[in-house]
C-alpha cells in the first residue's frame, strides 16, 4: 500500500492541505496492490482534495488495486459546535 498524498506540517499555521506527491502509476510500478489518500473535510481545500482523490481512486480501481480513504474533519466550526453540543446534552 502506498499513500499518494500528504499534508506538509511545517507551515504555521497549518493549512490542512493534502497535496499529491505520487501517482497511482508510481504505486503500481513499485508493486503496490493498494493506494491510500487523505481528505480533510471542512478545510478550505477539501473540494479540490475530493476531486483529486476521486480521480486517483478511479484509476486505481481500473488497475485492480484496492483503495483506502482516510477522512478527517478540519474546520474550527466543527470542533466548537461539537464541544457545545456535548455540554448542552449533559
C-alpha distances in whole Angstrom, upper triangle without the diagonal:
4,7,10,13,14,18,20,22,25,27,30,30,26,26,23,21,18,18,15,15,12,12,11,13,12,8,10,12,10,9,5,6,5,5,7,10,14,17,20,23,26,26,28,25,23,25,23,20,20,21,18,15,17,18,14,13,16,15,11,14,16,14,13,9,8,9,9,12,13,17,20,23,25,28,31,33,31,31,35,35,33,35,39,38,37,41,42,41,43
4,6,9,11,15,17,19,22,24,27,27,24,23,20,19,15,14,12,11,9,9,9,11,9,6,9,11,9,10,7,8,7,5,6,9,12,15,18,21,25,23,25,22,21,22,21,17,18,19,16,13,16,16,12,12,15,14,11,14,16,14,14,11,11,10,10,12,13,16,19,22,23,27,30,32,30,30,34,35,33,35,38,37,37,40,42,41,43
4,6,8,11,14,16,19,21,24,24,20,19,16,15,11,11,9,9,8,9,9,12,11,9,12,14,12,13,10,12,9,6,5,6,8,12,15,18,21,20,22,18,17,19,17,14,15,16,13,11,14,15,11,12,15,14,12,15,18,16,16,13,12,10,9,10,10,13,15,19,19,23,26,28,26,27,30,31,30,32,35,34,34,37,39,39,40
4,7,11,13,16,19,20,23,23,20,18,16,13,10,8,6,6,5,6,7,10,9,8,11,13,12,14,11,13,10,7,6,6,9,12,14,17,20,19,20,17,16,17,15,12,13,14,11,9,12,12,9,10,14,12,11,14,16,15,16,13,13,11,11,11,12,14,16,19,19,23,26,28,26,27,31,32,31,33,36,35,36,39,40,40,42
4,7,10,13,16,17,20,20,16,14,12,10,6,5,4,6,7,9,11,14,12,12,15,17,16,18,15,17,13,10,8,6,7,9,11,15,17,15,16,13,13,15,12,9,12,13,10,9,12,13,10,12,15,15,14,17,19,18,20,16,16,13,12,11,11,13,14,17,16,19,23,25,23,24,28,29,28,30,33,33,33,36,38,38,40
4,6,9,12,13,16,16,13,12,10,8,5,5,6,7,9,12,14,17,15,15,18,20,18,20,18,19,16,13,10,8,7,10,11,14,17,14,16,13,13,16,14,11,14,15,13,12,15,16,14,15,19,19,18,20,23,22,23,20,19,16,14,12,11,13,13,15,15,18,21,23,22,22,26,27,26,28,31,31,31,34,36,36,38
4,6,9,10,12,13,9,8,6,6,4,6,9,10,13,15,18,21,19,18,22,23,22,24,21,23,20,16,13,10,9,10,10,13,15,12,13,11,12,15,14,11,14,16,14,14,17,19,17,18,22,22,21,24,26,26,26,23,22,19,17,14,12,13,12,14,12,15,18,21,20,20,23,25,24,26,29,29,29,32,34,34,36
4,6,7,10,11,8,8,8,8,8,8,11,11,14,17,20,22,20,20,24,25,23,26,23,25,22,19,17,14,12,14,13,17,17,14,15,13,15,18,16,14,18,19,17,17,21,21,20,22,25,24,24,27,29,28,29,26,25,22,20,18,16,16,15,17,15,17,19,22,22,22,25,27,26,27,30,31,32,34,36,37,38
4,6,8,9,6,8,8,9,10,12,14,14,18,21,23,26,23,23,27,28,26,28,26,28,25,21,19,16,14,15,14,17,18,15,16,15,17,20,19,17,20,22,20,20,23,24,23,24,28,28,27,29,32,31,32,28,27,24,22,20,17,17,15,16,14,16,17,21,21,20,23,25,25,25,28,30,29,31,34,35,36
4,6,9,7,10,11,12,13,14,17,16,19,23,26,28,25,25,29,30,28,30,28,30,28,24,22,19,18,18,17,20,20,17,18,17,19,23,21,19,23,25,23,23,26,27,26,27,31,30,30,33,35,34,35,32,30,27,25,23,21,21,19,20,17,19,19,23,23,22,25,28,27,27,30,32,32,34,36,37,38
4,6,5,7,10,11,13,14,17,17,21,24,27,29,27,27,31,31,30,33,30,32,29,26,23,20,18,18,16,19,19,15,15,15,18,21,19,18,22,24,22,23,26,27,26,28,31,31,30,33,35,35,36,33,32,28,26,24,21,21,19,19,16,17,18,21,22,21,23,26,26,27,29,31,31,33,35,37,38
3,5,8,11,12,15,17,20,21,24,27,30,32,30,30,34,35,33,36,33,35,32,29,26,23,20,20,17,20,19,15,16,16,19,22,21,20,24,26,24,25,28,29,29,30,33,34,33,36,38,38,39,36,34,31,28,26,23,22,19,19,15,16,16,19,21,19,21,24,25,24,27,29,29,30,33,35,36
4,6,9,12,15,17,20,21,25,27,30,33,31,31,34,36,34,36,34,35,32,28,25,22,19,18,16,18,16,13,14,15,17,20,20,19,22,25,24,24,27,29,28,30,33,33,33,35,38,38,39,35,34,30,28,25,22,20,18,17,13,13,13,16,18,17,18,21,22,22,24,27,27,28,30,32,33
4,6,8,11,13,17,18,21,24,26,29,28,27,31,32,31,33,30,31,28,25,22,18,16,15,12,15,14,11,12,12,14,18,17,16,19,21,20,21,24,25,25,26,29,30,29,32,34,34,35,32,30,26,24,21,18,17,14,14,11,12,12,16,17,16,18,21,21,21,24,26,26,28,30,31,33
4,5,9,11,15,17,20,22,24,27,26,26,29,31,30,32,29,30,27,23,20,17,14,13,10,13,12,8,8,9,11,14,14,13,16,18,17,18,21,22,22,24,26,27,27,29,32,32,33,30,28,25,23,20,17,16,14,13,10,11,12,15,16,16,18,21,21,22,24,26,27,29,30,32,34
4,6,10,13,15,18,20,22,25,24,24,27,29,28,29,26,27,24,20,17,14,10,9,7,9,10,6,8,8,9,12,12,11,13,16,15,15,18,20,19,21,24,25,24,26,29,29,30,27,25,21,19,16,13,12,10,10,7,9,12,14,14,15,17,19,19,21,23,24,25,27,29,30,32
4,6,10,12,15,17,19,22,21,21,24,26,26,27,25,26,22,18,16,12,10,8,7,10,11,8,8,6,8,11,9,8,11,13,12,13,16,17,17,18,21,22,22,24,26,27,28,25,24,20,18,15,13,13,12,12,10,12,15,17,17,18,21,22,22,24,26,27,28,31,32,33,35
4,7,9,12,14,16,19,18,18,21,23,22,24,21,22,18,15,12,9,7,7,7,11,13,10,11,8,9,11,9,7,10,12,10,10,14,15,14,15,18,19,18,21,23,23,24,21,20,17,15,12,11,11,11,13,11,14,17,20,19,20,23,24,24,26,28,29,29,32,34,34,36
4,6,9,11,14,16,15,16,19,20,20,22,20,21,18,15,13,10,9,10,11,14,16,13,13,10,11,12,10,8,11,12,9,10,14,14,12,15,17,17,17,20,22,22,23,21,20,17,16,14,14,14,15,16,15,18,21,23,22,24,27,28,28,30,32,33,33,36,37,38,40
4,6,7,10,13,12,12,15,17,17,19,17,18,16,12,11,9,10,11,13,16,18,16,16,13,13,14,11,9,12,12,8,9,12,12,10,13,15,14,14,18,19,19,20,18,18,15,15,14,14,16,17,19,18,21,24,26,25,27,30,31,30,32,35,35,36,39,40,40,42
4,7,10,12,10,11,14,15,15,17,16,18,16,13,12,11,12,14,16,20,22,19,19,16,17,18,15,13,16,16,12,12,16,15,12,15,17,16,16,19,20,19,21,18,19,17,17,16,16,18,19,22,21,24,27,29,28,29,32,33,33,35,38,38,38,41,43,43,45
4,7,8,6,7,11,11,11,14,12,15,13,10,11,10,13,15,18,21,24,22,22,18,19,19,16,14,16,16,12,12,15,13,10,13,15,13,13,16,17,16,18,15,16,15,15,15,16,19,21,23,23,26,29,31,30,31,34,35,35,37,40,39,40,43,44,44,46
4,5,5,6,9,10,11,13,11,13,12,9,11,11,14,16,19,21,24,23,23,19,19,19,16,14,15,14,11,10,13,11,8,10,12,10,10,13,14,13,15,13,14,13,14,15,17,19,22,24,24,27,31,33,31,32,36,36,36,38,41,40,41,44,45,45,47
4,5,5,6,9,10,11,9,10,9,7,10,11,14,16,20,22,25,24,25,21,20,20,18,15,16,15,12,10,12,10,6,8,10,7,6,10,10,9,11,9,11,10,13,14,16,19,22,25,25,29,32,34,32,33,37,37,36,38,41,40,41,44,46,45,47
4,5,5,6,9,10,10,11,11,10,13,14,18,20,24,26,29,27,28,24,23,23,20,19,19,18,15,14,15,13,10,11,12,9,8,12,11,9,12,11,13,14,16,18,20,23,26,28,29,32,35,37,36,37,40,41,40,42,45,44,45,48,49,49,51
4,5,5,6,9,9,12,12,10,13,14,17,20,23,26,29,27,28,24,24,24,21,19,20,19,16,15,17,15,12,13,15,12,11,15,15,12,15,13,15,15,17,18,20,23,25,28,28,32,35,37,35,36,40,41,40,42,45,44,44,48,49,49,51
4,5,5,7,5,8,8,7,10,12,16,19,22,25,28,27,28,24,23,24,21,19,20,19,16,14,16,15,11,12,14,11,9,13,14,11,12,10,12,12,14,16,17,21,23,27,27,31,34,36,34,35,38,39,38,40,43,42,42,45,47,46,48
4,5,5,5,7,8,9,12,15,19,21,25,27,30,29,30,27,26,26,24,21,21,21,18,16,17,15,12,12,14,11,8,11,12,8,10,8,11,12,15,17,20,23,26,29,30,33,37,39,37,38,41,42,40,42,45,45,45,48,50,49,51
4,5,7,10,12,12,15,18,21,24,27,30,33,32,33,29,28,29,26,24,24,23,20,19,20,18,15,16,17,14,12,15,15,11,13,12,15,16,18,21,23,26,29,32,33,36,39,41,39,40,44,44,43,45,48,48,48,51,53,52,54
4,6,9,11,11,14,17,20,23,27,29,33,31,32,29,28,29,26,24,25,24,21,19,21,20,16,17,19,16,13,17,17,14,15,13,15,16,17,20,22,25,28,31,32,35,38,40,38,39,43,43,42,44,47,46,46,49,51,50,52
4,6,9,11,14,17,21,24,27,30,33,32,34,30,29,30,28,25,25,25,22,20,21,20,17,16,18,15,13,15,16,12,12,10,13,14,17,20,21,25,28,31,32,36,39,41,39,39,43,44,42,44,47,46,46,49,51,50,52
4,6,7,11,14,17,21,24,26,30,29,31,28,26,27,25,22,22,22,20,17,18,18,14,14,16,14,10,13,14,11,11,8,9,11,13,16,18,21,24,28,29,33,36,38,35,36,40,40,38,40,43,43,42,46,47,46,48
4,7,11,14,18,21,24,26,30,29,31,28,26,27,25,22,22,22,20,17,18,17,14,12,14,13,9,10,12,9,8,5,6,9,11,15,17,21,24,27,29,33,36,37,35,36,39,39,37,40,43,42,41,45,46,45,47
4,7,10,14,17,20,22,26,26,28,24,22,23,22,19,18,19,17,14,14,15,11,10,12,11,8,9,12,10,9,5,4,5,8,11,13,17,20,24,25,29,32,33,31,32,36,36,34,36,39,38,38,41,43,41,43
4,7,11,14,17,19,23,22,24,21,19,20,18,15,15,16,13,10,12,12,9,8,11,10,7,10,12,11,11,7,7,5,6,9,11,14,18,21,22,26,29,31,28,29,33,33,32,34,37,36,36,39,41,40,42
4,7,10,14,16,19,19,21,18,16,18,16,13,13,14,12,9,11,13,10,8,12,12,10,12,15,14,14,10,8,6,4,6,7,11,14,17,19,22,25,27,25,25,29,29,28,30,33,32,32,36,37,36,38
4,7,10,13,16,15,17,14,13,14,13,9,10,12,10,7,10,11,9,9,13,13,12,14,17,16,17,13,12,8,7,5,6,9,11,14,15,19,22,24,22,23,26,27,26,28,31,30,30,34,35,35,37
4,7,9,13,12,14,12,10,13,12,8,9,12,10,8,11,13,12,12,15,16,15,17,20,20,20,17,15,11,9,6,4,6,8,11,12,15,18,20,18,19,23,23,22,24,27,27,27,30,32,31,33
4,6,9,9,11,9,7,9,9,6,6,10,10,8,10,13,13,12,16,17,17,18,21,22,22,19,17,13,11,7,6,5,7,8,9,12,16,17,15,17,20,21,20,23,25,25,25,28,30,30,32
4,6,6,9,8,6,9,10,8,9,12,12,11,14,16,16,16,19,21,20,22,25,26,26,23,21,17,14,11,9,6,5,6,6,9,12,14,12,14,17,17,17,19,22,22,23,26,27,27,29
4,6,9,8,5,8,11,9,9,12,13,12,14,17,17,17,20,22,22,22,25,27,27,24,22,18,16,12,10,7,6,5,6,8,11,12,10,13,15,15,15,18,20,20,21,24,25,25,28
4,7,8,6,9,11,11,11,14,16,15,17,20,20,20,23,25,25,26,29,30,30,28,26,22,19,16,14,10,9,6,5,5,9,9,8,11,13,13,14,17,18,18,20,23,23,24,27
4,5,5,8,10,9,11,14,15,15,17,19,20,20,23,25,25,26,29,30,30,28,26,22,20,16,14,11,10,8,5,6,9,10,11,13,15,16,16,19,20,21,23,25,26,27,29
4,6,8,9,10,12,14,14,16,18,19,20,22,24,25,26,27,30,31,32,29,28,24,22,19,17,15,13,11,9,8,11,12,13,15,17,18,19,21,23,24,26,28,28,30,32
4,6,6,6,9,10,11,12,14,16,17,18,20,22,22,24,26,27,28,26,25,21,20,16,15,13,13,12,10,11,14,15,16,18,20,21,22,24,26,26,28,30,31,32,35
4,5,5,6,9,10,10,12,14,15,16,18,20,21,22,24,25,26,24,22,19,17,13,13,11,10,10,9,10,14,15,14,17,19,19,20,23,24,24,26,29,29,30,33
4,5,5,6,9,10,11,13,15,16,17,19,20,21,23,25,26,24,23,19,18,15,15,13,14,13,13,13,17,17,17,20,22,22,22,25,27,26,28,31,31,32,35
4,5,5,6,9,10,11,12,14,16,17,18,20,22,23,24,23,22,19,18,15,15,14,15,15,14,16,19,20,20,22,25,25,25,28,30,30,31,34,35,35,38
4,6,5,6,8,10,11,12,14,16,16,18,20,21,22,20,19,15,14,11,12,11,12,13,13,15,18,19,19,21,24,24,24,27,29,28,30,33,34,34,36
4,6,5,6,9,10,10,12,14,15,16,18,20,21,19,18,14,13,10,11,10,12,13,14,16,19,20,19,21,24,24,23,27,28,28,29,32,33,33,36
4,6,5,6,9,10,11,13,14,15,17,19,20,19,18,15,15,13,15,14,16,17,17,19,23,23,22,25,27,27,27,30,32,31,33,36,36,36,39
4,6,5,6,9,10,11,12,14,16,17,19,17,17,14,14,12,14,14,16,17,18,20,24,25,23,26,29,29,29,31,33,33,34,37,38,38,41
4,5,5,6,8,10,10,12,14,15,16,14,13,10,10,9,11,11,14,16,17,19,23,24,23,25,28,28,27,30,32,32,32,36,37,36,39
4,6,5,6,9,10,10,12,14,15,14,13,10,11,10,13,13,16,18,19,21,25,26,24,26,29,29,28,31,33,32,33,37,37,37,40
4,5,5,6,9,10,11,13,14,14,14,12,14,13,16,16,19,21,22,24,28,29,27,29,32,32,32,35,37,36,37,40,41,41,43
4,5,5,6,9,10,11,13,11,12,9,11,11,14,16,19,21,22,24,28,29,28,30,33,33,32,35,37,36,37,40,41,41,43
4,5,5,6,8,10,10,9,9,6,9,9,13,14,18,20,22,25,28,29,27,29,32,32,31,34,36,35,36,39,40,39,42
4,5,5,6,9,10,10,10,9,12,13,16,18,21,23,25,27,31,31,29,32,35,34,33,37,39,37,38,42,42,42,44
4,5,5,6,9,9,11,10,13,14,18,20,23,25,27,29,33,34,32,34,37,37,36,39,41,40,41,44,45,44,47
4,5,5,6,5,7,7,11,12,16,18,22,25,26,29,33,34,31,33,37,36,35,38,41,39,40,43,44,43,46
4,5,5,5,7,7,11,13,17,19,23,25,27,30,34,34,32,34,37,37,35,38,41,39,40,43,44,43,45
4,5,7,10,11,15,17,20,22,26,28,30,33,37,37,35,37,40,40,39,42,44,43,43,47,47,46,49
4,6,9,11,15,17,20,23,27,29,31,34,38,39,36,38,42,41,40,43,45,44,44,48,49,48,50
4,7,10,13,16,20,22,26,29,31,34,38,38,36,38,41,41,39,42,44,43,43,47,48,46,48
4,7,10,13,16,19,23,26,28,31,35,36,33,35,38,38,36,39,42,40,40,44,45,44,46
4,7,10,14,17,20,23,26,29,32,33,30,32,35,35,33,36,38,37,37,40,42,40,42
4,7,10,13,17,20,22,25,28,29,27,28,32,31,30,32,35,34,34,37,39,37,39
4,7,10,13,17,19,22,25,27,24,25,29,28,26,29,32,30,30,34,35,34,36
4,6,10,13,15,19,22,23,20,21,25,25,23,26,29,27,28,31,32,31,33
4,7,10,13,16,19,20,18,18,22,22,21,23,26,25,25,28,30,29,31
4,7,10,13,16,17,14,15,19,19,17,20,23,22,22,25,27,26,28
4,6,10,12,14,11,12,15,16,14,17,19,19,19,22,24,24,26
4,6,9,10,7,9,12,12,12,14,17,16,17,20,21,22,24
4,7,9,8,8,12,13,13,14,17,18,18,21,22,23,25
4,5,6,7,9,10,11,13,15,16,17,19,21,22,24
4,5,5,6,9,10,11,12,14,16,17,18,20,22
4,5,5,6,8,10,11,12,14,16,16,18,21
4,6,5,6,9,10,10,12,14,15,16,19
4,6,5,6,9,10,11,13,14,16,17
4,6,5,6,9,10,11,12,14,16
4,5,5,6,9,10,10,12,15
4,5,5,6,9,10,11,13
4,5,5,6,9,10,11
4,5,5,6,9,10
4,5,5,6,9
4,6,5,7
4,5,6
4,6
4
